[in-house]
Amino acid sequence: MKDTALKISHVGKTYKIRSNDDASGSGIRKNEGFNALRDISFEVKKGEVIGIIGPNGAGKSTLLKIIAEVTPPTTGEIQISGKVASILQVGIGFQPELSGY
């Protein structure tokens, strides 16, 4: 991993969603999951620059939060060589004219 700055291997993130099972009338709560990321793998070499693009709800912010160690992945592994600086504040790094609106 000498030349690798970041390695993402089979990373996934599932958020738990609690809901009432109104359809059956049982009133039993069931836990469901929302898969924000599924089986993401890539590698970034030292000196490379990457961009993460996609439509709303694609998991871009979730991936950045996992890389910045703000939230842990549900599955998979992340290897980071060096430091990660988080710029996950609202509006930082986003280009409104490129959002599609």
MOPAC internal coordinates of N, CA, C and O (Angstrom, degrees):
PM7 1SCF
backbone

  N    0.0000 0     0.00 0     0.00 0    0    0    0
  C    1.4596 1     0.00 0     0.00 0    1    0    0
  C    1.5281 1   110.83 1     0.00 0    2    1    0
  O    1.2310 1   119.96 1  -161.33 1    3    2    1
  N    1.3299 1   117.69 1    18.67 1    3    2    1
  C    1.4603 1   121.21 1  -178.90 1    5    3    2
  C    1.5194 1   112.60 1   -60.71 1    6    5    3
  O    1.2310 1   120.01 1   137.64 1    7    6    5
  N    1.3257 1   117.59 1   -42.36 1    7    6    5
  C    1.4607 1   121.51 1  -177.97 1    9    7    6
  C    1.5223 1   112.66 1   -91.05 1   10    9    7
  O    1.2310 1   119.93 1   176.70 1   11   10    9
  N    1.3143 1   117.73 1    -3.30 1   11   10    9
  C    1.4606 1   122.24 1  -175.87 1   13   11   10
  C    1.5221 1   110.39 1   -99.06 1   14   13   11
  O    1.2310 1   120.67 1   -52.98 1   15   14   13
  N    1.3367 1   116.33 1   127.02 1   15   14   13
  C    1.4596 1   121.44 1   177.07 1   17   15   14
  C    1.5261 1   110.96 1   -89.18 1   18   17   15
  O    1.2310 1   120.59 1   144.62 1   19   18   17
  N    1.3318 1   116.48 1   -35.38 1   19   18   17
  C    1.4613 1   121.65 1  -176.14 1   21   19   18
  C    1.5180 1   109.09 1  -147.65 1   22   21   19
  O    1.2310 1   120.85 1   -48.95 1   23   22   21
  N    1.3194 1   115.98 1   131.05 1   23   22   21
  C    1.4672 1   120.65 1   176.21 1   25   23   22
  C    1.5220 1   108.52 1  -130.72 1   26   25   23
  O    1.2310 1   120.95 1   -60.16 1   27   26   25
  N    1.3129 1   115.79 1   119.84 1   27   26   25
  C    1.4615 1   123.76 1   178.69 1   29   27   26
  C    1.5245 1   106.65 1  -108.77 1   30   29   27
  O    1.2310 1   120.21 1   -57.59 1   31   30   29
  N    1.3227 1   117.21 1   122.41 1   31   30   29
  C    1.4675 1   121.20 1  -176.81 1   33   31   30
  C    1.5233 1   111.28 1  -124.87 1   34   33   31
  O    1.2310 1   120.72 1   -69.58 1   35   34   33
  N    1.3189 1   116.22 1   110.42 1   35   34   33
  C    1.4729 1   123.39 1   173.86 1   37   35   34
  C    1.5310 1   112.19 1    53.05 1   38   37   35
  O    1.2310 1   120.27 1  -137.18 1   39   38   37
  N    1.3224 1   117.08 1    42.82 1   39   38   37
  C    1.4677 1   121.90 1  -177.58 1   41   39   38
  C    1.5249 1   110.34 1   -79.22 1   42   41   39
  O    1.2310 1   121.40 1   -43.28 1   43   42   41
  N    1.3217 1   114.94 1   136.72 1   43   42   41
  C    1.4537 1   122.35 1   175.22 1   45   43   42
  C    1.5121 1   109.81 1  -139.53 1   46   45   43
  O    1.2310 1   120.71 1   -26.15 1   47   46   45
  N    1.3221 1   116.25 1   153.85 1   47   46   45
  C    1.4631 1   121.19 1   176.72 1   49   47   46
  C    1.5167 1   108.01 1  -138.80 1   50   49   47
  O    1.2310 1   121.10 1   -57.33 1   51   50   49
  N    1.3276 1   115.50 1   122.67 1   51   50   49
  C    1.4573 1   122.27 1   177.34 1   53   51   50
  C    1.5183 1   108.33 1  -119.16 1   54   53   51
  O    1.2310 1   120.56 1   -53.85 1   55   54   53
  N    1.3177 1   116.53 1   126.15 1   55   54   53
  C    1.4621 1   121.89 1   175.76 1   57   55   54
  C    1.5225 1   108.21 1   -97.58 1   58   57   55
  O    1.2310 1   120.50 1   -45.30 1   59   58   57
  N    1.3130 1   116.65 1   134.70 1   59   58   57
  C    1.4647 1   121.76 1   178.37 1   61   59   58
  C    1.5223 1   109.55 1   -77.34 1   62   61   59
  O    1.2310 1   120.92 1   -42.95 1   63   62   61
  N    1.3150 1   115.85 1   137.05 1   63   62   61
  C    1.4589 1   122.30 1   176.87 1   65   63   62
  C    1.5203 1   107.50 1  -125.43 1   66   65   63
  O    1.2310 1   120.69 1   -56.32 1   67   66   65
  N    1.3058 1   116.29 1   123.68 1   67   66   65
  C    1.4653 1   119.94 1   177.80 1   69   67   66
  C    1.5191 1   108.55 1   -95.38 1   70   69   67
  O    1.2310 1   120.91 1   -45.80 1   71   70   69
  N    1.3176 1   115.86 1   134.20 1   71   70   69
  C    1.4598 1   119.97 1   179.54 1   73   71   70
  C    1.5197 1   109.61 1  -143.39 1   74   73   71
  O    1.2310 1   121.54 1   -23.09 1   75   74   73
  N    1.3172 1   114.65 1   156.91 1   75   74   73
  C    1.4605 1   120.39 1   174.25 1   77   75   74
  C    1.5194 1   109.00 1   -89.96 1   78   77   75
  O    1.2310 1   120.64 1   -39.60 1   79   78   77
  N    1.3076 1   116.38 1   140.40 1   79   78   77
  C    1.4568 1   121.09 1   179.00 1   81   79   78
  C    1.5236 1   108.14 1   -88.68 1   82   81   79
  O    1.2310 1   120.52 1  -101.78 1   83   82   81
  N    1.3333 1   116.62 1    78.22 1   83   82   81
  C    1.4597 1   121.34 1  -177.49 1   85   83   82
  C    1.5244 1   112.25 1   -73.72 1   86   85   83
  O    1.2310 1   119.78 1   155.15 1   87   86   85
  N    1.3077 1   118.02 1   -24.85 1   87   86   85
  C    1.4642 1   121.09 1  -176.10 1   89   87   86
  C    1.5244 1   111.90 1   -63.39 1   90   89   87
  O    1.2310 1   120.27 1   141.32 1   91   90   89
  N    1.3242 1   117.09 1   -38.68 1   91   90   89
  C    1.4614 1   119.51 1  -178.11 1   93   91   90
  C    1.5239 1   111.97 1   -86.01 1   94   93   91
  O    1.2310 1   120.78 1   163.94 1   95   94   93
  N    1.3382 1   116.11 1   -16.06 1   95   94   93
  C    1.4545 1   119.34 1  -178.28 1   97   95   94
  C    1.5125 1   113.48 1    76.58 1   98   97   95
  O    1.2310 1   119.99 1  -174.34 1   99   98   97
  N    1.3147 1   117.63 1     5.66 1   99   98   97
  C    1.4660 1   120.73 1  -177.60 1  101   99   98
  C    1.5191 1   112.30 1   -77.43 1  102  101   99
  O    1.2310 1   120.42 1   159.84 1  103  102  101
  N    1.3337 1   116.80 1   -20.16 1  103  102  101
  C    1.4595 1   119.83 1  -177.90 1  105  103  102
  C    1.5164 1   113.06 1    72.50 1  106  105  103
  O    1.2310 1   120.41 1  -171.38 1  107  106  105
  N    1.3174 1   116.82 1     8.62 1  107  106  105
  C    1.4626 1   120.92 1  -179.08 1  109  107  106
  C    1.5253 1   108.91 1   -82.14 1  110  109  107
  O    1.2310 1   121.54 1   -47.58 1  111  110  109
  N    1.3227 1   114.66 1   132.42 1  111  110  109
  C    1.4570 1   118.99 1   175.59 1  113  111  110
  C    1.5154 1   109.22 1   -81.27 1  114  113  111
  O    1.2310 1   121.33 1   -40.42 1  115  114  113
  N    1.3038 1   115.07 1   139.58 1  115  114  113
  C    1.4529 1   117.92 1   174.48 1  117  115  114
  C    1.5241 1   108.79 1  -125.07 1  118  117  115
  O    1.2310 1   121.36 1   -34.84 1  119  118  117
  N    1.3047 1   115.00 1   145.16 1  119  118  117
  C    1.4541 1   120.79 1   179.04 1  121  119  118
  C    1.5205 1   108.98 1   -92.17 1  122  121  119
  O    1.2310 1   121.37 1   -55.02 1  123  122  121
  N    1.3025 1   114.99 1   124.98 1  123  122  121
  C    1.4476 1   121.01 1   176.93 1  125  123  122
  C    1.5184 1   107.83 1  -118.01 1  126  125  123
  O    1.2310 1   120.68 1   -16.57 1  127  126  125
  N    1.2965 1   116.30 1   163.43 1  127  126  125
  C    1.4504 1   119.99 1   178.99 1  129  127  126
  C    1.5135 1   111.91 1  -123.62 1  130  129  127
  O    1.2310 1   121.17 1   -31.59 1  131  130  129
  N    1.3186 1   115.36 1   148.41 1  131  130  129
  C    1.4541 1   122.63 1   174.48 1  133  131  130
  C    1.5190 1   107.38 1  -113.28 1  134  133  131
  O    1.2310 1   120.11 1   -61.10 1  135  134  133
  N    1.3213 1   117.39 1   118.90 1  135  134  133
  C    1.4608 1   121.90 1  -179.63 1  137  135  134
  C    1.5240 1   109.67 1   -84.02 1  138  137  135
  O    1.2310 1   120.80 1   -76.40 1  139  138  137
  N    1.3263 1   116.07 1   103.60 1  139  138  137
  C    1.4620 1   120.86 1   177.81 1  141  139  138
  C    1.5238 1   110.81 1   -79.06 1  142  141  139
  O    1.2310 1   120.35 1   146.07 1  143  142  141
  N    1.3314 1   116.95 1   -33.93 1  143  142  141
  C    1.4679 1   122.84 1   177.40 1  145  143  142
  C    1.5151 1   108.80 1  -137.76 1  146  145  143
  O    1.2310 1   120.61 1   -37.91 1  147  146  145
  N    1.3288 1   116.44 1   142.09 1  147  146  145
  C    1.4681 1   121.02 1   177.42 1  149  147  146
  C    1.5196 1   110.42 1  -135.34 1  150  149  147
  O    1.2310 1   120.59 1   -61.99 1  151  150  149
  N    1.3098 1   116.48 1   118.01 1  151  150  149
  C    1.4627 1   123.87 1   170.12 1  153  151  150
  C    1.5354 1   113.42 1    51.29 1  154  153  151
  O    1.2310 1   120.77 1  -124.58 1  155  154  153
  N    1.3310 1   116.14 1    55.42 1  155  154  153
  C    1.4651 1   122.23 1   178.78 1  157  155  154
  C    1.5264 1   109.00 1   -90.16 1  158  157  155
  O    1.2310 1   120.53 1   -52.17 1  159  158  157
  N    1.3247 1   116.59 1   127.83 1  159  158  157
  C    1.4644 1   121.82 1   178.16 1  161  159  158
  C    1.5249 1   109.68 1  -139.36 1  162  161  159
  O    1.2310 1   120.60 1   -48.87 1  163  162  161
  N    1.3293 1   116.47 1   131.13 1  163  162  161
  C    1.4600 1   121.94 1   171.79 1  165  163  162
  C    1.5189 1   108.77 1  -166.02 1  166  165  163
  O    1.2310 1   121.53 1   -11.60 1  167  166  165
  N    1.3222 1   114.68 1   168.40 1  167  166  165
  C    1.4545 1   121.12 1  -178.14 1  169  167  166
  C    1.5246 1   108.42 1  -135.61 1  170  169  167
  O    1.2310 1   120.49 1   -41.86 1  171  170  169
  N    1.3313 1   116.66 1   138.14 1  171  170  169
  C    1.4593 1   122.32 1   177.41 1  173  171  170
  C    1.5193 1   107.65 1  -118.59 1  174  173  171
  O    1.2310 1   120.94 1   -58.16 1  175  174  173
  N    1.3224 1   115.81 1   121.84 1  175  174  173
  C    1.4624 1   121.16 1   178.77 1  177  175  174
  C    1.5284 1   109.54 1   -80.88 1  178  177  175
  O    1.2310 1   120.32 1   -24.35 1  179  178  177
  N    1.3165 1   117.00 1   155.65 1  179  178  177
  C    1.4616 1   121.73 1   176.90 1  181  179  178
  C    1.5228 1   109.20 1   -58.73 1  182  181  179
  O    1.2310 1   120.98 1   -46.23 1  183  182  181
  N    1.3344 1   115.74 1   133.77 1  183  182  181
  C    1.4597 1   121.63 1  -179.88 1  185  183  182
  C    1.5134 1   114.20 1    91.11 1  186  185  183
  O    1.2310 1   119.70 1   166.32 1  187  186  185
  N    1.3285 1   118.18 1   -13.68 1  187  186  185
  C    1.4630 1   121.21 1   178.51 1  189  187  186
  C    1.5201 1   110.51 1   -79.77 1  190  189  187
  O    1.2310 1   121.11 1   -27.38 1  191  190  189
  N    1.3154 1   115.48 1   152.62 1  191  190  189
  C    1.4582 1   122.92 1   174.88 1  193  191  190
  C    1.5206 1   106.56 1  -120.76 1  194  193  191
  O    1.2310 1   120.61 1   -45.00 1  195  194  193
  N    1.3315 1   116.44 1   135.00 1  195  194  193
  C    1.4658 1   120.08 1   179.24 1  197  195  194
  C    1.5203 1   109.89 1  -124.56 1  198  197  195
  O    1.2310 1   120.94 1   -20.28 1  199  198  197
  N    1.3037 1   115.81 1   159.72 1  199  198  197
  C    1.4546 1   122.63 1   173.15 1  201  199  198
  C    1.5150 1   108.55 1  -124.96 1  202  201  199
  O    1.2310 1   120.83 1   -37.81 1  203  202  201
  N    1.3161 1   116.01 1   142.19 1  203  202  201
  C    1.4672 1   120.68 1   178.26 1  205  203  202
  C    1.5191 1   106.56 1  -113.30 1  206  205  203
  O    1.2310 1   120.70 1   -66.90 1  207  206  205
  N    1.3277 1   116.27 1   113.10 1  207  206  205
  C    1.4583 1   121.16 1  -176.70 1  209  207  206
  C    1.5230 1   109.81 1  -125.38 1  210  209  207
  O    1.2310 1   121.25 1   -23.30 1  211  210  209
  N    1.3170 1   115.22 1   156.70 1  211  210  209
  C    1.4531 1   120.68 1   177.82 1  213  211  210
  C    1.5106 1   110.39 1   162.79 1  214  213  211
  O    1.2310 1   120.25 1   -12.14 1  215  214  213
  N    1.3193 1   117.12 1   167.86 1  215  214  213
  C    1.4621 1   120.70 1   179.95 1  217  215  214
  C    1.5267 1   111.81 1   -71.82 1  218  217  215
  O    1.2310 1   121.26 1   -12.07 1  219  218  217
  N    1.3250 1   115.20 1   167.93 1  219  218  217
  C    1.4658 1   120.18 1   175.99 1  221  219  218
  C    1.5195 1   109.49 1   -55.58 1  222  221  219
  O    1.2310 1   120.88 1   -43.12 1  223  222  221
  N    1.3286 1   115.93 1   136.88 1  223  222  221
  C    1.4570 1   120.95 1   178.21 1  225  223  222
  C    1.5114 1   114.63 1    83.54 1  226  225  223
  O    1.2310 1   120.10 1  -173.52 1  227  226  225
  N    1.3303 1   117.41 1     6.48 1  227  226  225
  C    1.4694 1   120.42 1  -177.79 1  229  227  226
  C    1.5250 1   113.05 1   -78.65 1  230  229  227
  O    1.2310 1   119.92 1   163.76 1  231  230  229
  N    1.3398 1   117.75 1   -16.24 1  231  230  229
  C    1.4601 1   120.63 1   178.62 1  233  231  230
  C    1.5188 1   114.67 1   106.08 1  234  233  231
  O    1.2310 1   120.18 1  -167.65 1  235  234  233
  N    1.3270 1   117.27 1    12.35 1  235  234  233
  C    1.4652 1   120.95 1  -178.25 1  237  235  234
  C    1.5240 1   111.58 1   -60.48 1  238  237  235
  O    1.2310 1   120.16 1   128.68 1  239  238  237
  N    1.3111 1   117.31 1   -51.32 1  239  238  237
  C    1.4703 1   120.97 1  -179.07 1  241  239  238
  C    1.5200 1   111.35 1   -66.20 1  242  241  239
  O    1.2310 1   120.26 1   143.30 1  243  242  241
  N    1.3126 1   117.10 1   -36.70 1  243  242  241
  C    1.4649 1   120.64 1   177.59 1  245  243  242
  C    1.5198 1   110.15 1   -62.17 1  246  245  243
  O    1.2310 1   120.26 1   135.79 1  247  246  245
  N    1.3231 1   117.12 1   -44.21 1  247  246  245
  C    1.4619 1   120.93 1   178.18 1  249  247  246
  C    1.5252 1   110.94 1   -61.35 1  250  249  247
  O    1.2310 1   120.22 1   135.62 1  251  250  249
  N    1.3334 1   117.18 1   -44.38 1  251  250  249
  C    1.4653 1   120.49 1   179.28 1  253  251  250
  C    1.5268 1   111.65 1   -64.08 1  254  253  251
  O    1.2310 1   120.07 1   142.11 1  255  254  253
  N    1.3213 1   117.47 1   -37.89 1  255  254  253
  C    1.4694 1   120.80 1   177.39 1  257  255  254
  C    1.5219 1   111.18 1   -64.72 1  258  257  255
  O    1.2310 1   120.25 1   143.01 1  259  258  257
  N    1.3163 1   117.12 1   -36.99 1  259  258  257
  C    1.4685 1   120.60 1   177.79 1  261  259  258
  C    1.5265 1   110.24 1   -68.62 1  262  261  259
  O    1.2310 1   120.12 1   136.09 1  263  262  261
  N    1.3271 1   117.38 1   -43.91 1  263  262  261
  C    1.4642 1   120.87 1   178.87 1  265  263  262
  C    1.5255 1   110.77 1   -62.17 1  266  265  263
  O    1.2310 1   120.26 1   140.36 1  267  266  265
  N    1.3395 1   117.12 1   -39.64 1  267  266  265
  C    1.4643 1   121.78 1  -179.83 1  269  267  266
  C    1.5236 1   112.29 1   -79.78 1  270  269  267
  O    1.2310 1   120.16 1  -179.51 1  271  270  269
  N    1.3178 1   117.30 1     0.49 1  271  270  269
  C    1.4642 1   124.27 1  -179.61 1  273  271  270
  C    1.5274 1   112.76 1    61.14 1  274  273  271
  O    1.2310 1   121.15 1  -147.66 1  275  274  273
  N    1.3372 1   115.41 1    32.34 1  275  274  273
  C    1.4607 1   121.26 1   173.64 1  277  275  274
  C    1.5199 1   109.29 1   -79.27 1  278  277  275
  O    1.2310 1   120.65 1   143.27 1  279  278  277
  N    1.3289 1   116.36 1   -36.73 1  279  278  277
  C    1.4619 1   122.64 1   177.34 1  281  279  278
  C    1.5333 1   108.14 1  -136.30 1  282  281  279
  O    1.2310 1   119.93 1   -35.97 1  283  282  281
  N    1.3201 1   117.74 1   144.03 1  283  282  281
  C    1.4711 1   119.11 1  -179.26 1  285  283  282
  C    1.5316 1   111.67 1   -83.18 1  286  285  283
  O    1.2310 1   120.03 1   -27.12 1  287  286  285
  N    1.3224 1   117.55 1   152.88 1  287  286  285
  C    1.4629 1   119.25 1   173.99 1  289  287  286
  C    1.5262 1   110.16 1   -73.65 1  290  289  287
  O    1.2310 1   120.25 1   -27.68 1  291  290  289
  N    1.3162 1   117.12 1   152.32 1  291  290  289
  C    1.4605 1   121.64 1   174.76 1  293  291  290
  C    1.5228 1   109.93 1   -76.17 1  294  293  291
  O    1.2310 1   120.95 1   140.31 1  295  294  293
  N    1.3269 1   115.78 1   -39.69 1  295  294  293
  C    1.4650 1   121.47 1   178.11 1  297  295  294
  C    1.5217 1   109.14 1  -135.33 1  298  297  295
  O    1.2310 1   120.94 1   -17.61 1  299  298  297
  N    1.3070 1   115.81 1   162.39 1  299  298  297
  C    1.4497 1   121.24 1   174.80 1  301  299  298
  C    1.5145 1   113.63 1    90.71 1  302  301  299
  O    1.2310 1   121.83 1     7.20 1  303  302  301
  N    1.3240 1   114.10 1  -172.80 1  303  302  301
  C    1.4576 1   120.79 1  -173.66 1  305  303  302
  C    1.5256 1   110.18 1  -143.05 1  306  305  303
  O    1.2310 1   121.40 1   -35.25 1  307  306  305
  N    1.3398 1   114.92 1   144.75 1  307  306  305
  C    1.4585 1   121.83 1   176.35 1  309  307  306
  C    1.5140 1   108.46 1  -124.25 1  310  309  307
  O    1.2310 1   120.82 1   -47.70 1  311  310  309
  N    1.3224 1   116.03 1   132.30 1  311  310  309
  C    1.4602 1   121.36 1   175.02 1  313  311  310
  C    1.5211 1   107.53 1  -120.55 1  314  313  311
  O    1.2310 1   121.07 1   -57.14 1  315  314  313
  N    1.3362 1   115.56 1   122.86 1  315  314  313
  C    1.4556 1   121.58 1  -178.24 1  317  315  314
  C    1.5183 1   108.25 1  -118.92 1  318  317  315
  O    1.2310 1   120.71 1   -51.12 1  319  318  317
  N    1.3231 1   116.24 1   128.88 1  319  318  317
  C    1.4543 1   121.69 1   176.09 1  321  319  318
  C    1.5223 1   107.26 1  -107.39 1  322  321  319
  O    1.2310 1   120.14 1   -73.71 1  323  322  321
  N    1.3207 1   117.33 1   106.29 1  323  322  321
  C    1.4586 1   121.25 1  -177.40 1  325  323  322
  C    1.5113 1   111.03 1   108.41 1  326  325  323
  O    1.2310 1   120.90 1    23.44 1  327  326  325
  N    1.3296 1   115.89 1  -156.56 1  327  326  325
  C    1.4595 1   122.04 1  -177.09 1  329  327  326
  C    1.5230 1   110.39 1  -107.45 1  330  329  327
  O    1.2310 1   121.33 1   -29.17 1  331  330  329
  N    1.3269 1   115.07 1   150.83 1  331  330  329
  C    1.4592 1   121.65 1   175.53 1  333  331  330
  C    1.5157 1   107.18 1  -115.86 1  334  333  331
  O    1.2310 1   120.27 1   -55.77 1  335  334  333
  N    1.3291 1   117.09 1   124.23 1  335  334  333
  C    1.4615 1   121.92 1   176.90 1  337  335  334
  C    1.5230 1   108.09 1   -97.99 1  338  337  335
  O    1.2310 1   120.71 1   -53.28 1  339  338  337
  N    1.3181 1   116.25 1   126.72 1  339  338  337
  C    1.4579 1   121.25 1  -177.37 1  341  339  338
  C    1.5208 1   110.55 1   -91.71 1  342  341  339
  O    1.2310 1   120.53 1   -51.19 1  343  342  341
  N    1.3300 1   116.59 1   128.81 1  343  342  341
  C    1.4685 1   121.85 1   173.42 1  345  343  342
  C    1.5282 1   108.26 1  -124.86 1  346  345  343
  O    1.2310 1   120.87 1  -132.39 1  347  346  345
  N    1.3142 1   115.94 1    47.61 1  347  346  345
  C    1.4636 1   120.60 1  -173.44 1  349  347  346
  C    1.5231 1   113.78 1   -88.34 1  350  349  347
  O    1.2310 1   119.90 1  -158.18 1  351  350  349
  N    1.3282 1   117.80 1    21.82 1  351  350  349
  C    1.4504 1   119.35 1   175.42 1  353  351  350
  C    1.5210 1   109.11 1   -73.73 1  354  353  351
  O    1.2310 1   120.98 1   -25.32 1  355  354  353
  N    1.3173 1   115.73 1   154.68 1  355  354  353
  C    1.4620 1   120.24 1  -179.29 1  357  355  354
  C    1.5241 1   109.73 1   -62.23 1  358  357  355
  O    1.2310 1   121.06 1   -52.22 1  359  358  357
  N    1.3164 1   115.59 1   127.78 1  359  358  357
  C    1.4577 1   121.01 1   175.17 1  361  359  358
  C    1.5080 1   115.52 1    92.28 1  362  361  359
  O    1.2310 1   119.26 1   159.64 1  363  362  361
  N    1.3170 1   119.02 1   -20.36 1  363  362  361
  C    1.4598 1   120.49 1  -178.17 1  365  363  362
  C    1.5203 1   108.90 1   -77.53 1  366  365  363
  O    1.2310 1   120.76 1   -53.79 1  367  366  365
  N    1.3024 1   116.15 1   126.21 1  367  366  365
  C    1.4593 1   120.92 1   177.19 1  369  367  366
  C    1.5162 1   114.40 1    83.59 1  370  369  367
  O    1.2310 1   119.88 1  -179.84 1  371  370  369
  N    1.3178 1   117.83 1     0.16 1  371  370  369
  C    1.4572 1   120.46 1  -179.80 1  373  371  370
  C    1.5215 1   110.01 1  -103.18 1  374  373  371
  O    1.2310 1   120.40 1   -38.78 1  375  374  373
  N    1.3076 1   116.84 1   141.22 1  375  374  373
  C    1.4573 1   123.14 1   178.68 1  377  375  374
  C    1.5283 1   108.17 1  -109.97 1  378  377  375
  O    1.2310 1   119.74 1   -78.50 1  379  378  377
  N    1.3504 1   118.11 1   101.50 1  379  378  377
  C    1.4724 1   120.27 1  -176.12 1  381  379  378
  C    1.5258 1   113.43 1   -56.29 1  382  381  379
  O    1.2310 1   120.12 1   145.74 1  383  382  381
  N    1.3358 1   117.38 1   -34.26 1  383  382  381
  C    1.4642 1   119.07 1  -178.25 1  385  383  382
  C    1.5252 1   112.14 1   -69.32 1  386  385  383
  O    1.2310 1   119.94 1   167.27 1  387  386  385
  N    1.3342 1   117.71 1   -12.73 1  387  386  385
  C    1.4566 1   121.49 1   178.96 1  389  387  386
  C    1.5265 1   112.86 1  -102.29 1  390  389  387
  O    1.2310 1   120.08 1  -174.24 1  391  390  389
  N    1.3258 1   117.45 1     5.76 1  391  390  389
  C    1.4600 1   120.49 1  -174.41 1  393  391  390
  C    1.5279 1   113.43 1   -80.34 1  394  393  391
  O    1.2310 1   120.03 1   168.32 1  395  394  393
  N    1.3186 1   117.55 1   -11.68 1  395  394  393
  C    1.4630 1   119.87 1  -179.90 1  397  395  394
  C    1.5117 1   113.43 1    93.29 1  398  397  395
  O    1.2310 1   120.01 1  -176.54 1  399  398  397
  N    1.3406 1   117.60 1     3.46 1  399  398  397
  C    1.4735 1   120.40 1   179.08 1  401  399  398
  C    1.5049 1   110.90 1  -107.03 1  402  401  399
  O    1.2310 1   120.10 1   180.00 1  403  402  401

